[in-house]
Amino acid sequence: MVSPFRSVSRLALAAVLLAGVAVAPRPAAAQDGETLIRDTEIEDILRHDAAPILDAAGIDPKNVQIILIGSKQIQAFAAPRVMAVFTGLIMESDNPNELQGVIAHEVGHLAAGHSFRSGEMSSAGMKPFLLTMGLGVLAAIAGAPDAAAGLASSAQYFGALGAIGYSREQESRADQAGATLLDKAGLSARGLADFFDNFRYQEVFAEARRYRYFQDHPISSDRIEALRNRVDKLPNYGEVDTPDALAEHEIMKAKLIGFMTPQVALTKYDEKARDFPSRYARAIAYYQMKDPDRALKLIDGMLADYGDNPYLWELKGQILFEFGHTAEAVAPQRRSVELKPDAPLLRINLGQTLIALDDRKKVEEGIQELKLALAREEDNAVAWRLLAEAYDKTGQDGMARLATAEYNYNIGDLQQARVFAMRARERLDKGTPEWRRATDIVLVAKPTRDDLRELGREGSIASNQN
C-alpha cells in the first residue's frame, strides 16, 4: 500500500523550520525580496561546503536539506535536517572558508540545542512559498516574473523569515563549537574568525541599523578576540581553500549577481574577460535584460570550451524555452539531463519543455521525465502541477486530478487536495495504486463527514488501515 505520508516529510520539515524562525506571514512582495530559490548548481556547491562540517558533527549530510533563500540579508540558520543559507551571506563571504565558518557556527547552535528554546518550533502558522524549478526562479527574483510565471507554485505567501535571537553566551558557545567542528573536519577555522571580524563595526551600530544577522546573533569585540585566540592555536589553522573550492565559490557568486543584479554584473565583469565566472555572469545578465541573442552567443562560446558542463546546457535550454523557441530548447535540456541524470530540477525543466510541444509522443516522454524527477524529489509541487497538465493533455482525467491533488497537498492546501483526490477517485479504477493514493490523500487532508461516510460504505477506510 502507498503510504499517505510519503510526501509529507520535507513539507513538514520546512514548516517546522519556519516555525522556529518566523513572524506572522506577509505577502511575498513585502518580504524585502525574500524567496526560496531552487538551483541545482548552487545547492550542490553549498552541499559540498557543508558536508564535512555536518560529518564532523555526526550528522549525515544526506539527511540535511539545503535551502537557498534569495535576500540581501546576511543570514543563515540551521534546524534539524535543514540548513538555510541566504544569498546575501554568499555575496558577503570572501571565500569558501568564510562561508563554511558561518555554516559551522550555525551547526554549533544546532548541536547545542539552541533552536528549541521556549517552544519556538512547536507550530508553523504559515505556508512556505515554494519556488521549485531552478533558473526560472532566479529570473523571477531578478525582476523577470513573466519569464518565470510558469515555473513558480501558486501558493500566496512565503513565511516571513528571521533568525532565532541568541544570547551572547550562546553565541560564544556556538563560536567555539564551530571552530572545533571545522578543525575536526580538517578545515581551517580562520574563516570563521575573519568573517565576524569583517563585521566588527556592527557592534557600534544601533540595533535597528545592524544587519538582521547581527541583531539576532549579537557580536562583540571580546567575543571576536576570544574566537581569534582559539582558532590561532588549532592544528588545521594553516589549511587553505583548494583551487576548485575557490573557483566554485566565484561561480556561485557570479551566477547570483547575473540573475539578481544584471546591471551590476555587466559593470563588474569585464566584457573582454575570458574567465568562466565573468562570461557566465554576463551571459546570465543579458538573459535577464531580455537580450537572448547576446546571451546565447556567450553561452555557445562557453560550451565550445566547457561542453560537459550541464548547467550551461540547462541555461541555454531555459533561455530558448522562455523566449519562445520551445522545440529548440529540447536538445540542450536533454543534454543537461544526460550529463547530470540524478538532478530532479534538470529533468523537470526538460519535462516542462516536452509537454509544451504539440506532439503526443513528446508529451508522453515529458510525463516520464517528470515521474523520474518525482521519484527523487517526491514533494516537488511544480513537478506535480506540470504532470497534471501533461495528463490532461493526453486525456488521462483521473491521473490529472490525482496529480493536482498531489500538487495542492505539497503546497499545504489540504482542502483543495481533498477535493481533487475525491474527484480522482471517481475517474480511477478502484483498487489500483493510484486510486489508493487518492484515498490516502483524502484521509490525511481533513475529510468531511460525508467523505468519511462514503469511504466507510465502500470499505476504503478499513482497507487503508491494513
C-alpha positions in Angstrom: 0.0 0.0 0.0 1.2 3.5 -0.8 1.8 5.4 2.5 -0.3 8.5 3.0 2.7 10.2 4.5 5.2 9.7 1.7 5.1 13.3 0.5 4.8 15.0 3.9 8.4 14.8 5.1 10.0 17.9 3.6 6.9 20.0 3.6 6.5 19.3 7.3 10.2 19.9 7.8 10.0 23.3 6.1 7.1 24.2 8.2 8.9 23.2 11.4 11.9 25.2 10.3 9.9 28.3 9.5 8.0 28.0 12.7 11.3 28.3 14.6 12.4 31.4 12.9 9.3 33.3 11.6 7.0 36.0 12.5 3.4 36.5 11.2 3.1 35.8 7.4 3.0 38.7 5.0 2.7 38.7 1.2 5.9 37.6 -0.6 6.2 41.0 -2.2 6.5 42.6 1.2 9.4 40.3 2.3 12.2 42.6 1.1 12.7 40.3 -1.8 13.0 37.1 0.2 12.0 34.0 -1.6 13.1 30.4 -1.6 15.3 29.6 -4.6 15.9 26.2 -6.2 19.0 25.9 -8.3 20.9 22.6 -8.7 24.3 24.1 -9.3 24.3 26.4 -6.2 22.7 23.7 -4.0 25.4 21.3 -5.0 28.1 23.8 -4.1 26.5 24.6 -0.7 26.1 20.9 0.0 29.8 20.3 -0.8 30.7 23.1 1.6 28.5 21.9 4.4 29.2 18.1 4.1 32.5 17.9 6.0 31.1 20.1 8.8 28.0 18.0 9.2 30.1 14.8 9.1 32.2 16.2 11.9 29.1 16.9 13.9 27.9 13.3 13.5 25.1 14.4 11.1 24.7 12.5 7.8 24.7 15.2 5.1 22.3 13.1 3.0 19.7 13.7 5.7 20.0 17.5 5.6 18.1 19.6 3.1 19.9 22.7 1.8 17.6 25.7 1.5 18.7 28.7 -0.5 16.9 32.0 0.2 17.1 34.9 -2.1 17.7 38.0 0.0 20.3 40.8 0.5 20.3 39.9 4.2 23.5 38.3 5.7 21.8 35.3 7.2 21.9 31.6 7.8 20.3 29.2 10.2 20.0 25.5 11.0 17.2 23.3 12.3 17.0 19.5 12.5 17.6 18.2 9.0 17.6 21.6 7.4 20.4 24.1 6.6 19.3 27.5 5.2 21.7 30.0 3.6 20.8 33.5 2.3 22.2 34.8 -0.9 23.4 37.9 0.9 25.7 35.8 3.1 27.2 34.1 0.0 27.8 37.5 -1.6 29.5 38.9 1.5 31.7 35.9 2.1 35.2 36.4 0.6 36.0 32.7 0.2 34.6 29.3 0.9 36.3 29.1 4.2 34.4 32.1 5.5 31.1 30.6 4.3 32.0 27.3 5.9 32.8 29.2 9.1 29.3 30.6 9.3 27.8 27.2 8.5 29.9 25.7 11.3 28.7 28.4 13.7 25.1 27.5 12.9 25.7 23.8 13.2 27.2 24.7 16.6 23.9 26.3 17.6 22.0 23.2 16.4 24.3 20.8 18.2 23.8 22.8 21.4 20.0 22.7 21.0 19.7 26.5 20.9 16.9 26.2 18.3 14.5 24.7 20.7 14.1 27.3 23.3 10.6 28.4 24.6 8.7 26.2 22.2 9.7 28.3 19.2 9.5 25.3 16.9 6.2 24.0 18.0 3.9 25.0 15.2 4.0 26.6 11.7 1.3 29.1 11.3 2.2 29.8 7.7 2.9 28.1 4.4 6.2 28.3 2.7 6.1 30.0 -0.7 7.8 27.2 -2.6 9.5 28.1 -5.8 10.8 24.8 -7.1 12.3 25.0 -10.5 15.7 26.5 -10.9 16.9 29.1 -13.3 13.4 30.4 -13.9 13.0 31.0 -10.2 16.1 33.2 -10.2 14.7 35.0 -13.1 11.6 35.8 -11.0 13.6 37.4 -8.2 15.7 39.3 -10.6 12.7 41.2 -11.9 11.5 39.0 -14.7 8.4 37.4 -13.2 6.7 37.0 -16.5 9.5 34.7 -17.7 9.2 32.6 -14.6 5.5 32.7 -14.0 5.0 29.2 -15.3 7.7 27.8 -13.0 6.5 29.0 -9.7 4.0 27.4 -7.4 0.8 29.4 -6.8 1.0 29.5 -3.0 0.2 33.0 -2.0 2.6 33.5 0.9 6.1 32.9 1.9 6.6 32.6 5.7 8.4 35.8 6.9 11.9 34.7 7.8 14.1 35.9 10.7 16.6 34.2 12.9 16.1 33.0 16.4 17.5 35.5 18.8 20.5 34.1 20.7 22.2 35.3 23.8 25.9 36.4 23.8 26.7 33.3 25.9 25.1 31.1 23.3 26.9 33.0 20.5 30.3 32.4 22.2 29.5 28.7 22.7 28.5 28.3 19.0 31.7 30.0 18.0 33.8 27.5 20.0 31.7 24.6 18.8 32.0 25.8 15.2 35.8 26.1 15.5 36.0 22.6 16.9 33.9 21.2 14.0 36.0 22.9 11.4 39.2 21.6 12.8 37.8 18.1 13.2 36.8 18.3 9.5 40.4 19.1 8.6 39.4 22.7 7.7 40.8 26.0 9.0 38.7 27.9 11.5 40.3 31.1 10.3 37.4 32.0 8.0 35.0 31.8 11.0 37.0 34.4 12.9 37.7 36.5 9.7 34.0 36.7 8.8 32.9 38.0 12.2 36.0 40.3 12.3 34.9 41.8 9.0 31.7 42.9 10.6 33.1 44.1 13.9 31.8 47.6 13.2 28.2 46.3 13.6 28.9 46.3 17.3 28.7 50.1 17.5 25.6 50.5 15.4 22.2 51.0 17.0 20.3 47.7 16.8 17.9 49.0 14.1 20.8 49.8 11.8 22.5 46.4 12.1 22.2 43.6 9.7 19.5 41.3 10.9 22.0 38.5 11.5 23.9 40.7 14.0 20.7 41.7 15.7 19.9 38.1 16.4 23.5 36.9 16.7 24.9 39.7 18.9 28.6 40.5 18.1 31.2 41.9 20.4 35.0 42.6 20.3 35.5 40.4 23.3 33.8 37.5 21.6 35.8 38.0 18.4 39.1 38.2 20.3 38.2 35.0 22.2 37.4 33.2 19.0 40.6 34.5 17.3 42.8 33.3 20.2 41.2 29.9 20.0 41.4 29.4 16.2 45.0 30.6 16.0 46.0 27.5 18.1 44.1 24.8 16.2 46.1 22.2 14.3 44.4 22.9 10.9 44.6 26.7 11.1 47.0 26.9 8.2 44.8 24.9 5.8 43.7 26.9 2.8 40.8 26.6 0.3 41.5 24.4 -2.7 41.6 26.0 -6.2 38.5 24.0 -7.1 36.6 25.3 -4.0 37.7 28.9 -4.7 36.5 28.5 -8.4 33.1 27.1 -7.3 32.6 30.0 -4.9 33.3 32.6 -7.5 31.0 30.8 -10.0 28.2 30.7 -7.4 28.6 34.5 -6.8 28.8 35.3 -10.5 25.6 33.4 -11.1 23.7 35.1 -8.3 25.0 38.6 -9.5 24.0 37.8 -13.0 20.5 36.8 -12.1 19.7 39.2 -9.2 21.6 42.4 -10.3 22.3 42.1 -14.1 23.3 45.7 -14.5 25.9 45.2 -11.7 27.1 42.1 -13.5 27.8 44.0 -16.7 29.7 46.6 -14.8 31.6 44.2 -12.5 32.7 41.6 -15.1 34.8 42.9 -18.0 33.4 42.2 -21.5 36.8 41.1 -22.7 37.5 38.7 -19.7 37.8 35.1 -20.6 37.5 33.5 -17.2 34.4 31.3 -16.6 32.7 33.5 -13.9 32.9 36.7 -16.0 31.5 35.0 -19.1 28.8 33.2 -17.0 27.7 36.3 -15.2 27.4 38.4 -18.4 25.5 35.7 -20.3 23.0 35.5 -17.4 22.8 39.3 -17.2 22.0 39.6 -20.9 19.3 36.9 -20.5 17.8 38.8 -17.6 17.8 42.0 -19.6 15.8 40.3 -22.4 18.7 40.1 -24.9 18.7 36.4 -25.6 20.8 36.7 -28.8 23.8 38.1 -26.9 23.2 35.7 -24.0 23.1 32.6 -26.4 26.2 33.8 -28.2 28.2 33.9 -25.0 26.8 30.6 -23.9 27.7 28.9 -27.2 31.2 30.2 -26.8 31.4 28.8 -23.3 30.1 25.4 -24.5 32.9 25.3 -27.0 35.3 25.3 -24.0 33.2 23.6 -21.4 30.9 21.2 -23.3 30.5 18.8 -20.4 29.0 21.4 -18.1 25.3 20.5 -17.5 24.4 24.0 -16.2 25.5 25.7 -19.4 23.2 23.4 -21.3 20.5 24.0 -18.7 20.9 27.8 -19.1 20.8 27.6 -22.9 17.6 25.4 -22.9 16.0 27.8 -20.4 16.6 30.8 -22.5 15.4 29.2 -25.6 12.2 28.0 -23.8 11.4 31.3 -22.2 11.9 33.2 -25.5 9.5 31.0 -27.5 11.9 28.5 -29.1 10.4 25.5 -27.4 11.4 22.8 -29.9 15.0 24.1 -30.0 15.1 24.0 -26.2 14.7 20.2 -26.0 18.2 19.3 -27.2 20.2 21.4 -24.7 17.9 20.4 -21.9 18.2 16.8 -22.8 22.0 17.2 -22.8 21.9 18.7 -19.3 20.0 15.6 -18.1 22.4 13.3 -19.8 25.3 15.0 -18.0 23.6 15.1 -14.6 20.9 12.4 -14.6 20.4 12.5 -10.8 19.3 16.1 -10.7 15.4 16.4 -10.5 15.3 20.0 -11.4 17.0 19.4 -14.7 14.5 16.7 -15.6 11.6 19.0 -14.6 12.9 21.6 -17.0 13.1 19.0 -19.8 9.7 17.7 -18.9 8.1 21.1 -18.9 9.5 21.8 -22.4 8.4 18.4 -23.8 4.8 18.8 -22.6 4.6 22.3 -24.1 5.1 20.8 -27.6 2.1 19.8 -29.7 3.2 16.2 -30.1 1.7 13.4 -28.0 4.8 11.3 -28.1 6.8 14.3 -26.7 4.2 14.9 -24.0 4.3 11.2 -23.0 8.1 11.5 -22.8 7.7 14.6 -20.7 5.5 12.6 -18.3 8.2 10.1 -17.9 10.8 12.8 -17.2 8.5 14.3 -14.5 7.9 10.9 -12.9 11.7 10.3 -12.8 12.1 13.7 -11.1 9.4 12.9 -8.6 11.0 9.6 -7.8 13.9 11.6 -6.4 12.0 14.6 -5.1 8.5 13.4 -4.5 7.3 16.6 -2.8 8.2 18.9 -5.7 5.0 20.9 -6.1 5.8 22.3 -9.6 6.6 18.8 -10.9 3.1 17.7 -9.8 1.5 20.7 -11.4 3.2 20.1 -14.7 2.4 16.4 -14.5 -1.3 17.3 -14.1 -1.1 19.5 -17.2 0.5 16.7 -19.1 -2.0 14.1 -18.1 -4.8 16.5 -19.0 -3.3 16.9 -22.5 -3.2 13.2 -23.0 -6.8 12.7 -21.8 -5.9 10.9 -18.5 -8.5 12.7 -16.4 -8.2 10.6 -13.3 -4.4 10.9 -13.2 -4.6 14.7 -13.9 -6.9 15.1 -10.9 -4.6 12.9 -8.7 -1.5 15.0 -9.8 -3.5 18.2 -8.9 -4.3 16.7 -5.5 -0.6 16.0 -5.0 0.3 19.5 -6.0 -2.1 21.0 -3.5 -1.1 18.6 -0.8 2.6 19.6 -1.2 1.9 23.3 -1.0 -0.2 22.7 2.1 -3.6 23.4 0.7 -5.3 20.4 2.2 -8.8 21.5 1.3 -8.1 21.5 -2.4 -6.0 18.4 -2.1 -9.0 16.6 -0.6 -11.4 17.9 -3.3 -9.2 16.8 -6.2 -8.4 13.5 -4.6 -12.1 12.7 -4.3 -12.6 13.7 -8.0 -9.6 11.5 -8.9 -11.2 8.5 -7.2 -14.2 8.9 -9.4 -12.1 8.5 -12.6 -9.5 5.9 -11.4 -10.0 2.2 -11.4 -10.9 1.1 -7.9 -8.2 -0.8 -6.1 -5.3 0.4 -8.2 -2.3 2.0 -6.5 -3.3 5.4 -7.9 -6.9 5.0 -6.5 -5.5 4.0 -3.1 -3.1 7.0 -3.2 -6.1 9.3 -3.8 -7.9 7.7 -0.9 -4.8 8.2 1.3 -4.8 11.9 0.5 -8.4 12.2 1.4 -7.8 10.6 4.7 -5.0 12.9 5.7 -6.5 16.1 4.3 -9.2 16.8 6.8 -12.0 14.8 5.2 -15.6 15.9 5.7 -18.1 13.6 7.4 -19.7 12.9 4.0 -16.3 11.9 2.7 -15.8 9.5 5.6 -19.3 8.1 5.2 -18.6 7.4 1.6 -15.2 5.8 2.3 -16.8 3.8 5.0 -19.6 2.5 2.8 -17.2 1.2 0.2 -14.8 -0.2 2.8 -11.9 2.1 1.9 -11.2 3.2 5.4 -10.8 -0.3 6.6 -8.7 -1.3 3.5 -6.3 1.6 4.1 -5.7 0.5 7.6 -4.4 -2.9 6.6 
